[in-house]
C-alpha cells in the first residue's frame, strides 16, 4: 500500500503516545526468561513486538493477550527445543534471541527479508558467542544462520560496540543464566549508550544484578541468577512520537501528546530539547508535550548518537529551518533496515530538500519556503524513513507518494491514523 501525503497547513488535537517498542520487546524477553507468570501493561502493538512474541512462543513461553495487557508464563533458563525461528524484519529481536537460542542444541534462523534485515551484519555478536563455545553457521555474518549451542560458557567475553549496542544487550540478557560468572568488555566504541541504559533498567526491574562501569564499557555478572516474574508497565514511545512532534513543528499547530515521561531513559526524549533548540514553541510538563508550532525553525548542530531513532524525524524538521543544520556521530544509521543516511537523503533530494552526507554526518541546508514535492518516493521498507518523509510531504508544494508505506507497522501501526486525527491530509492508495 502506498501513501499520498498532501500539503497540510494546520495540525491540532490530542493523542496518547504509542507505547514504547524498545521497552515492550525487552519486557517480553525478560518475562519469557522468568519462571512463573508476568504481566505487561500497555504493550506496544508493532511488527517487532509480534516477532518477539512469535519467537518466545516457539521457545516455549505461554503468551496470552488482550488490548491492554500481555500475560506470559516463562520458560526460565530452559527454552523448549525448536528447529526454526522467524524474526521477520526485526533486527533487535534477532540479536536478542540469538543468545537465548544458544541455550539450545540447534536452532535455524530463516531469512524472510533478504533485501532488508537479510543485508544487516551480525558478526560482532557471532564472534562473542563463538568465544563462549557456541558454533554458528552463517552467510558472511548475515541471515540465514544456524546456532548450535546447548551449554554456552560464561567467563571473560569481549564484544564490539562499533556497529550496534544490540549485541551487548543480547549478551546481558543471557549471561545471568549461565553456570559461570561473566565479565563483558566492550571493544572499540559503544553506539547508542542510552539504549543500553534501557536494557540495564529492565534487567534491574526483572531482579537481575549487573555491575556496570560508569562508561558502560565493562560489566560483571554473577551466573545462576533467576529472572523474577512480575508486572511491567510500558511507557510512551519517544522514537515514534518524534515524528508527530516534528510534524507539529513544521506546521501551524496546537498538538498535545500524552504519556511522554520527562525522566525517561529513552535517549530519544532528547528530541524535545532538539526542537526547543530549533526555537519550536513547546512545553513538556506532567508527561505531556504541547507544541504550538508556527512553521518557523532555526538550524542547529546535534549529536545524533544521543537520539538515534529520532534523527530522521529531526532531519525532516531541519529541512524547513532557517540556516544549515548538522547531525553528527550518526554512522550507525547506516546499519539499520536500510542505509538511513544515503538512502534517506536520496529520497529527500527527490522531494526538493538540499541535503548532503558525510560518513557519519547529515548536513541540511534549510529551505524555510518549503520544497517542491510532486514525486513518488521509495522509503526502502523502512518504518523510520516512511514517518520522516511524511513530515516533508506536509510542507511540499505538491503531494508526494510514499511507496510501500504500510511498512510503518514495524513500529507504529497507527501512525497515519494519528496524523489524520490531527488534521493531516494523508490517504492510502493501491
C-alpha positions as CSV (number, residue, x, y, z in Angstrom):
1,X,0.0,0.0,0.0
2,X,1.3,3.5,-0.9
3,X,0.5,6.7,1.0
4,X,-0.4,10.0,-0.7
5,X,0.7,12.9,1.6
6,X,-1.0,16.2,0.6
7,X,0.4,19.5,1.9
8,X,-1.3,20.4,5.2
9,X,-1.0,23.9,6.8
10,X,-2.5,23.2,10.3
11,X,-2.5,20.3,12.8
12,X,-4.4,20.3,16.1
13,X,-5.7,17.9,18.6
14,X,-4.5,15.5,21.4
15,X,-3.2,11.9,21.1
16,X,-1.9,9.3,23.5
17,X,1.7,8.5,22.7
18,X,2.2,5.0,21.3
19,X,3.7,2.6,23.9
20,X,7.5,2.1,23.6
21,X,8.6,-0.6,21.2
22,X,12.0,-0.9,22.8
23,X,10.6,-1.5,26.3
24,X,7.9,-3.9,25.1
25,X,10.4,-6.2,23.3
26,X,12.7,-6.2,26.4
27,X,9.8,-6.9,28.8
28,X,8.6,-9.7,26.6
29,X,12.0,-11.3,26.7
30,X,12.7,-11.0,30.4
31,X,9.2,-12.3,31.1
32,X,10.0,-15.4,28.9
33,X,13.3,-15.8,30.8
34,X,11.5,-15.9,34.1
35,X,9.9,-18.9,35.7
36,X,6.3,-18.1,36.6
37,X,3.8,-15.6,35.1
38,X,4.4,-11.9,34.3
39,X,2.0,-9.2,33.1
40,X,2.9,-6.4,30.6
41,X,0.6,-3.4,30.8
42,X,0.1,-1.0,27.8
43,X,2.3,-3.1,25.4
44,X,3.3,-1.7,22.1
45,X,1.5,-3.4,19.1
46,X,4.0,-3.5,16.3
47,X,5.7,-5.9,14.0
48,X,8.7,-6.0,16.3
49,X,6.5,-7.0,19.2
50,X,4.8,-9.6,17.0
51,X,8.2,-11.0,16.1
52,X,9.3,-11.3,19.7
53,X,6.0,-12.9,20.8
54,X,6.3,-15.4,18.0
55,X,9.9,-16.3,18.9
56,X,9.3,-16.7,22.7
57,X,6.2,-18.8,22.0
58,X,8.2,-21.0,19.7
59,X,10.8,-21.3,22.5
60,X,8.1,-22.5,25.0
61,X,6.6,-19.4,26.6
62,X,2.8,-19.3,27.0
63,X,1.6,-15.9,25.7
64,X,-2.0,-14.7,26.3
65,X,-3.1,-11.1,25.4
66,X,-5.9,-8.6,25.1
67,X,-5.9,-5.0,24.1
68,X,-4.5,-3.7,27.4
69,X,-2.0,-6.4,28.5
70,X,0.1,-9.4,27.7
71,X,0.3,-12.3,30.2
72,X,3.4,-14.5,29.8
73,X,4.3,-17.8,31.5
74,X,8.1,-18.1,31.0
75,X,10.5,-20.9,30.4
76,X,13.3,-19.6,32.6
77,X,16.7,-20.9,31.6
78,X,15.2,-23.9,29.7
79,X,13.7,-22.9,26.4
80,X,11.9,-25.6,24.5
81,X,13.8,-27.2,21.6
82,X,12.6,-25.7,18.3
83,X,14.0,-26.3,14.8
84,X,13.4,-22.9,13.3
85,X,12.8,-19.2,14.3
86,X,11.4,-16.4,12.1
87,X,12.1,-12.9,13.4
88,X,10.6,-11.2,10.3
89,X,12.4,-7.9,9.7
90,X,13.2,-7.2,13.3
91,X,16.9,-6.8,13.8
92,X,16.8,-6.2,17.6
93,X,14.6,-9.3,18.1
94,X,17.0,-11.4,16.0
95,X,20.0,-10.2,18.0
96,X,18.4,-10.6,21.4
97,X,17.1,-14.1,20.6
98,X,20.4,-15.3,19.1
99,X,21.9,-15.5,22.6
100,X,18.8,-17.2,24.1
101,X,18.9,-19.7,21.2
102,X,22.5,-20.6,22.2
103,X,20.9,-22.4,25.2
104,X,19.5,-25.0,22.8
105,X,21.4,-27.7,20.8
106,X,20.4,-26.3,17.4
107,X,18.2,-23.5,16.0
108,X,17.9,-22.3,12.4
109,X,17.0,-18.6,11.8
110,X,15.3,-18.1,8.4
111,X,15.9,-15.1,6.1
112,X,12.4,-13.8,5.2
113,X,13.5,-10.2,4.3
114,X,16.7,-10.7,2.1
115,X,16.5,-7.0,0.9
116,X,16.4,-5.5,4.4
117,X,17.3,-7.5,7.6
118,X,19.0,-10.0,5.3
119,X,21.6,-7.4,4.4
120,X,22.4,-6.4,8.0
121,X,25.7,-7.8,9.6
122,X,25.8,-9.6,13.0
123,X,29.4,-10.6,13.0
124,X,30.3,-8.9,16.4
125,X,27.7,-11.0,18.2
126,X,28.6,-14.1,16.3
127,X,32.3,-13.7,17.4
128,X,31.3,-13.2,21.0
129,X,29.0,-16.2,21.1
130,X,31.7,-18.4,19.4
131,X,34.1,-17.4,22.2
132,X,31.5,-18.8,24.6
133,X,31.7,-22.3,23.0
134,X,28.7,-21.8,20.6
135,X,29.0,-22.9,16.9
136,X,27.3,-20.7,14.3
137,X,26.8,-21.4,10.6
138,X,26.1,-18.1,8.8
139,X,26.1,-16.3,5.5
140,X,29.1,-13.9,5.9
141,X,27.7,-12.7,9.2
142,X,24.2,-12.4,7.8
143,X,21.0,-14.5,7.7
144,X,20.2,-17.3,7.3
145,X,22.1,-18.8,10.2
146,X,22.1,-21.9,12.4
147,X,23.1,-21.7,16.0
148,X,24.5,-24.9,17.7
149,X,24.8,-24.3,21.4
150,X,23.5,-26.1,24.4
151,X,26.0,-25.1,27.0
152,X,27.3,-21.5,26.4
153,X,30.2,-20.7,28.8
154,X,30.4,-17.6,30.9
155,X,33.8,-16.1,31.8
156,X,35.6,-13.3,30.0
157,X,33.7,-12.2,27.0
158,X,34.5,-9.4,24.5
159,X,32.1,-7.8,22.1
160,X,32.5,-4.8,19.8
161,X,30.1,-1.9,20.2
162,X,31.1,-0.2,17.0
163,X,28.1,-1.2,14.9
164,X,25.3,-1.7,17.4
165,X,24.6,-1.8,21.1
166,X,22.1,-4.6,20.5
167,X,24.9,-7.2,20.5
168,X,25.9,-6.2,24.1
169,X,22.2,-6.2,25.2
170,X,21.9,-9.7,23.9
171,X,24.8,-10.9,26.0
172,X,23.5,-9.1,29.1
173,X,20.2,-10.9,28.8
174,X,21.7,-14.4,28.7
175,X,24.9,-14.3,30.9
176,X,23.0,-14.1,34.2
177,X,21.5,-17.6,33.4
178,X,24.9,-19.3,32.8
179,X,26.6,-21.5,35.3
180,X,29.7,-19.3,35.5
181,X,30.2,-15.7,36.4
182,X,31.0,-13.5,33.5
183,X,32.9,-10.3,32.7
184,X,32.0,-8.5,29.5
185,X,34.4,-6.0,27.9
186,X,33.1,-3.7,25.2
187,X,35.7,-3.2,22.5
188,X,36.3,0.0,20.3
189,X,33.3,2.2,20.9
190,X,29.7,1.7,22.1
191,X,26.9,3.1,19.9
192,X,23.6,4.1,21.4
193,X,24.7,4.0,25.1
194,X,21.3,5.4,26.1
195,X,19.7,2.2,24.8
196,X,22.0,0.1,27.0
197,X,20.6,2.2,29.9
198,X,17.2,0.9,28.9
199,X,18.4,-2.7,28.9
200,X,20.0,-2.3,32.3
201,X,16.9,-0.7,33.7
202,X,14.7,-3.6,32.5
203,X,17.2,-6.2,33.8
204,X,17.2,-4.5,37.2
205,X,13.3,-4.4,37.3
206,X,13.5,-8.2,36.5
207,X,15.6,-8.9,39.6
208,X,18.9,-9.3,37.8
209,X,22.1,-7.9,39.3
210,X,24.7,-6.5,36.9
211,X,27.7,-4.3,37.8
212,X,28.3,-1.8,35.1
213,X,31.2,0.6,34.8
214,X,30.3,4.3,34.6
215,X,31.3,4.4,30.9
216,X,29.2,1.3,30.2
217,X,32.3,-0.5,28.7
218,X,32.8,-3.1,31.4
219,X,30.3,-5.5,33.2
220,X,30.4,-8.1,35.9
221,X,27.6,-10.6,36.0
222,X,27.1,-13.4,38.5
223,X,25.9,-16.6,37.0
224,X,23.0,-18.8,38.2
225,X,20.7,-15.9,38.6
226,X,16.9,-16.1,38.1
227,X,14.6,-13.7,36.4
228,X,11.7,-12.6,38.6
229,X,8.1,-13.0,37.3
230,X,6.2,-9.7,37.8
231,X,4.1,-6.9,36.3
232,X,5.7,-4.3,34.0
233,X,4.1,-1.0,32.7
234,X,5.3,0.2,29.3
235,X,5.9,3.9,29.0
236,X,5.1,6.1,25.9
237,X,7.4,5.8,22.9
238,X,9.7,8.8,22.1
239,X,11.1,7.5,18.7
240,X,7.6,7.3,17.2
241,X,6.4,10.4,18.9
242,X,9.5,12.3,17.4
243,X,7.8,12.2,14.0
244,X,4.5,13.5,15.4
245,X,6.3,16.3,17.2
246,X,8.3,17.2,14.1
247,X,5.1,17.3,12.0
248,X,3.7,19.7,14.5
249,X,6.9,21.8,14.5
250,X,6.9,22.3,10.7
251,X,3.2,23.3,10.5
252,X,0.9,25.8,12.3
253,X,-0.2,23.6,15.1
254,X,-1.7,23.1,18.5
255,X,-0.8,19.5,19.3
256,X,-0.7,17.7,22.6
257,X,1.0,14.3,23.1
258,X,0.3,12.4,26.3
259,X,2.4,9.7,28.2
260,X,5.9,11.1,27.3
261,X,7.8,10.8,30.7
262,X,10.2,13.7,31.4
263,X,12.6,11.4,33.3
264,X,12.5,8.6,30.7
265,X,15.7,6.7,30.0
266,X,14.8,6.7,26.3
267,X,17.6,8.7,24.6
268,X,15.1,10.0,22.0
269,X,13.5,12.1,24.7
270,X,16.3,14.5,23.6
271,X,14.1,15.3,20.5
272,X,12.1,17.6,22.8
273,X,15.3,19.6,23.5
274,X,16.4,19.5,19.8
275,X,13.1,21.1,18.8
276,X,13.4,23.7,21.6
277,X,16.9,24.4,20.3
278,X,15.4,24.9,16.9
279,X,13.1,27.5,18.5
280,X,9.9,25.5,18.2
281,X,7.3,26.8,20.8
282,X,6.6,23.8,23.1
283,X,6.2,22.8,26.7
284,X,6.9,19.5,28.5
285,X,5.2,19.1,31.8
286,X,3.4,16.3,33.7
287,X,4.4,13.8,30.9
288,X,2.7,15.9,28.3
289,X,4.4,17.6,25.3
290,X,2.4,20.6,23.9
291,X,3.6,22.0,20.6
292,X,2.2,25.3,19.3
293,X,4.0,25.4,16.0
294,X,4.3,28.3,13.7
295,X,6.2,26.6,11.0
296,X,9.4,28.6,11.7
297,X,12.5,26.8,12.8
298,X,16.2,27.7,13.3
299,X,19.0,25.4,12.3
300,X,21.3,23.8,14.9
301,X,24.1,21.2,15.4
302,X,23.2,18.0,17.2
303,X,24.9,14.8,18.4
304,X,22.7,12.2,16.8
305,X,24.1,9.3,18.8
306,X,22.1,10.6,21.7
307,X,18.7,10.1,19.9
308,X,19.4,7.5,17.2
309,X,15.8,6.6,16.4
310,X,14.7,10.2,16.4
311,X,17.4,11.6,14.0
312,X,15.4,11.1,10.7
313,X,12.4,13.0,12.0
314,X,14.6,15.8,13.3
315,X,16.4,16.0,9.9
316,X,12.9,16.3,8.3
317,X,12.1,19.2,10.5
318,X,15.5,20.8,9.7
319,X,14.7,20.7,6.0
320,X,12.4,23.7,6.7
321,X,14.7,25.5,9.2
322,X,16.5,28.8,8.6
323,X,20.2,28.1,8.1
324,X,22.3,24.9,7.9
325,X,21.8,22.1,10.4
326,X,24.3,19.3,11.2
327,X,23.6,15.9,12.7
328,X,26.9,14.3,13.6
329,X,28.0,11.0,15.1
330,X,25.3,9.1,13.2
331,X,27.2,6.4,11.3
332,X,25.3,3.6,13.0
333,X,22.2,4.8,11.0
334,X,23.9,3.1,8.0
335,X,23.3,-0.3,9.6
336,X,19.5,-0.2,10.1
337,X,16.6,-1.5,7.9
338,X,18.3,0.4,5.1
339,X,21.2,2.8,5.0
340,X,19.4,5.6,6.8
341,X,21.9,8.2,5.5
342,X,22.5,7.5,1.8
343,X,19.1,6.0,1.1
344,X,17.1,8.5,3.1
345,X,18.9,11.6,1.7
346,X,18.4,10.4,-1.8
347,X,14.6,10.4,-1.3
348,X,14.7,13.8,0.5
349,X,16.5,15.2,-2.6
350,X,13.8,13.8,-4.9
351,X,11.3,15.9,-2.8
352,X,13.4,19.0,-3.2
353,X,15.4,19.1,0.0
354,X,19.0,20.4,0.0
355,X,21.0,17.8,2.0
356,X,24.4,16.3,1.9
357,X,26.1,13.4,3.7
358,X,29.5,12.5,5.1
359,X,30.4,9.1,6.5
360,X,28.9,9.9,9.9
361,X,27.1,13.2,9.3
362,X,23.9,14.5,7.8
363,X,24.0,18.2,6.7
364,X,20.7,20.0,5.9
365,X,20.6,23.4,4.2
366,X,17.2,24.6,5.3
367,X,14.5,25.7,2.9
368,X,12.0,27.7,5.0
369,X,9.9,28.4,1.9
370,X,9.2,24.7,1.6
371,X,10.1,22.0,-1.0
372,X,8.6,21.2,-4.4
373,X,7.3,17.6,-3.8
374,X,5.1,16.2,-6.5
375,X,7.2,13.0,-6.7
376,X,7.0,9.3,-5.9
377,X,9.4,8.3,-3.1
378,X,10.9,4.9,-2.2
379,X,11.1,4.5,1.6
380,X,13.2,1.3,1.3
381,X,10.7,-0.7,3.5
382,X,12.0,1.3,6.5
383,X,9.4,2.5,9.1
384,X,11.5,5.4,10.3
385,X,12.1,6.7,6.7
386,X,8.4,6.4,6.0
387,X,7.5,8.5,9.0
388,X,10.2,11.1,8.3
389,X,9.3,11.5,4.6
390,X,5.6,12.1,5.6
391,X,6.8,15.2,7.6
392,X,8.4,16.6,4.4
393,X,5.2,16.0,2.4
394,X,3.2,18.2,4.8
395,X,5.3,21.2,3.7
396,X,5.7,20.3,0.0
397,X,4.1,22.4,-2.7
398,X,2.6,19.3,-4.4
399,X,1.6,16.0,-2.9
400,X,4.2,13.2,-2.5
401,X,3.5,9.5,-2.9
402,X,5.4,7.1,-0.5
403,X,5.8,3.6,-1.8
404,X,5.0,0.6,0.5
405,X,4.2,2.9,3.4
406,X,2.4,0.1,5.2
407,X,5.8,-1.0,6.5
408,X,5.3,1.8,9.1
409,X,3.6,-1.0,11.0
410,X,7.0,-2.3,12.1
411,X,7.0,0.2,15.0
412,X,3.9,2.5,14.7
413,X,0.9,0.8,13.0
414,X,-1.5,3.7,13.7
415,X,1.0,6.5,12.7
416,X,-1.2,7.7,9.8
417,X,-4.4,7.3,11.9
418,X,-2.8,9.6,14.5
419,X,-1.7,12.1,11.8
420,X,-5.2,12.1,10.3
421,X,-6.8,12.7,13.7
422,X,-4.6,15.8,14.0
423,X,-5.8,17.0,10.6
424,X,-3.1,15.8,8.2
425,X,-4.2,15.1,4.6
426,X,-2.9,11.5,4.2
427,X,-4.6,8.9,2.1
428,X,-3.9,5.2,1.4
429,X,-3.8,4.1,-2.2
430,X,-3.0,0.9,-4.1
